[in-house]
Amino acid sequence: MKVILLVIAFCSLFFSFVTLEEKIPWTEDYKLTWSDFKSPKANGTGFVASTSSGIAYSYSSMGNAEKVEVTIKVSCNFYPKKSWYSKKDASDYILKHEQAHFDISEIYARILRKRFEKTTYSEELNSQLEEIFYKTDAERVAMQQKFDEETNHSKKPSEEKEWESYIAQQLKEYERWK
């Protein structure tokens, strides 16, 4: 009995720390500012800034083996304490590049919502959700890397413009799932 109470207490403490992490949810009305980047700069990276953003989900379910009703919440967040910039090299142009990283995460939050919506769930609900999430998040990470490779981390203005258009188009394409 003591072991069970200890495990419950530990889990409660752990999840309290996880949910207390400072985050900024993605919204159309809010654009990042340099004051949102609160982590000390990583030494020796050679980059001007780094955005930490990602997608997450939570769910609840009710029902039985014949019919399961699932409620899923998907979020896209920016993590200030994991994001940094070099004050001497910061510019509006670089901030726009960092916003694009956050916007890419939002695209994949919408894709995740769409995939969850189109799935018929079974008794293996948790496994199904995890599989969809990890696949979608891997795609998000790959797109983030492709964005930085093709723009050379914002050093190619023409490619940056193409990406800005592509990101805006993708946000519009998946607007139904915002």
N, C-alpha and C positions, 0 to 999 in steps of 0.2 A: 504494500500500500504506500509506504514511504517513497519507494522508487517511482511509482506512478505519479505521485504528487510532485516529486522532484522534476520529472520529465515534463509535466504540464507547466510547472513554474518556469523551467528553462525555455520551453517553446514560447510561452507568453512573453518572456523577456526578449528573446530573439526576434520575434515578430514585431514587437514594439519598436526595436531599433530599426528594422527594415522599413516600417511605415513612417518613421520620423525623418528619414532621409529627405533633405530639401530637394524639391523638384518643381519645375515649371511645366504645367500641362500645355500642349500645343493648342493654340487657338488661332483662328484667322486674324483676329484683331490685335494680337500681340506679336511684336517682332523683338528679337533679342537685342540687348544693349550690352556694351562692354561691362557694365556693372553687374551683369548676370554671371560673369565668368569669375569665380571666386577661389579657384585652386591656385596655389603657387605654380609658376611656370616650371615645366619639366626641363631640367638642365640638359643641354647637349642634343636636343631633338632636331634643331635646324629649322623648325617650323615657327610660324608667328602665333598660331592659336590652335586649340584643340577643343572640339565640341563633344561632350558626352551626352548622347541621347539614345533612347531606345523605346521598345514597345513591351507591353506587359498585358496580362489578362487575369481575370478572376471569374469564377463561375459558381452558380448554385444549380442544383437539380432536384426535381421532385418527380415521383412517379414510380412505376414498377417495370418489370421486364417487358411488358407489352407496349407501354408508352412512357417516355421520359420527357419531361418539360425542362428545358435548359435555359438559364438566363446567364448571358456572358457579357462582361464589361471589358472593353479593350481600351488601353490608354497609351498615349505617346507623351513622353516626358523628356525634358532637358534637365541635366543634373549639374547645378552650379558648382558644387564643391569638387566636381571631377572635371570641370572645364576651365581652361586657362588661356591667357594671351600675354604677349609681350607688349607692354605699354609703349615702348619706343617704336615699335613697328606696326602698331594697330592703325587701321584705317577703315573708312566706311566700306571700301571695296572688300577687304578681308572679312569684315563683319557680315557682309552679304553672303560670302562664301560659307561662313559658319552657319548662317540661317538656312542656307540650302541643305546642309547636312541634317539639320533639325526637320526641315520639310520632307526630306527623303524618308526619315523615320515615320513621319505622319502618313506618307503614301503607303507604307507597309502596314501601319495600323489599320488603314482603310481596307487594304487587301486582306488582312487577317479577319476583319469583321465580315467581309464578303464571303470568305471561305468558311467561316464558322456558320454563317447564315445558310449556306448552301449544303451543309453536311446533315445527313440523317444519322442520328446518334443511336448507339447500341449500349449494351451493358458495359462495354469497354470504353465508356465515355472519357475517362481521364486519359487513357492512352491515345484516343482519337484526338483530343484537344492538344496534347503534348506534341504529337506528330505534326499536326497542322502548324502549331506555333513554331516549333524548331525549324521546320522547312521554310516558313515565311521569314523568320528571323535570319536564317542563313542567307536568304535572297537579299534581305535588307543590308546585311554586312557586305555582301558582294557588290551591291550597287554603290554603297558608300566608298568602297575601295576603287571601283571603276571611275566614279566621279573624281576622286583625287588623282588617279592615274592619268585620266584624259585631260584634266585641267592642270596637271603638275602642281597640285595643291594651290590652285588659284593663280599660277604664274602664266597661264595661257588665256588671255582675255577673250579671244574669239570662241574658244571651247567653253569657257565659263558662260558666255552669253547663250550658246546652244543648250547647255545644261539648264540654265535658268528657264528657258522656254520649255524644255522637256519636262522639268519638274512642275511648272505651272500647268502644263497640259495633263500630266498624270494626276495632279490634285483635282483637276476638273473632271477627269474621266472617272475617278473614284469618289466623287462628291457625295453620291448617294449614301456612302458608308462612313461619312464623317461623324 
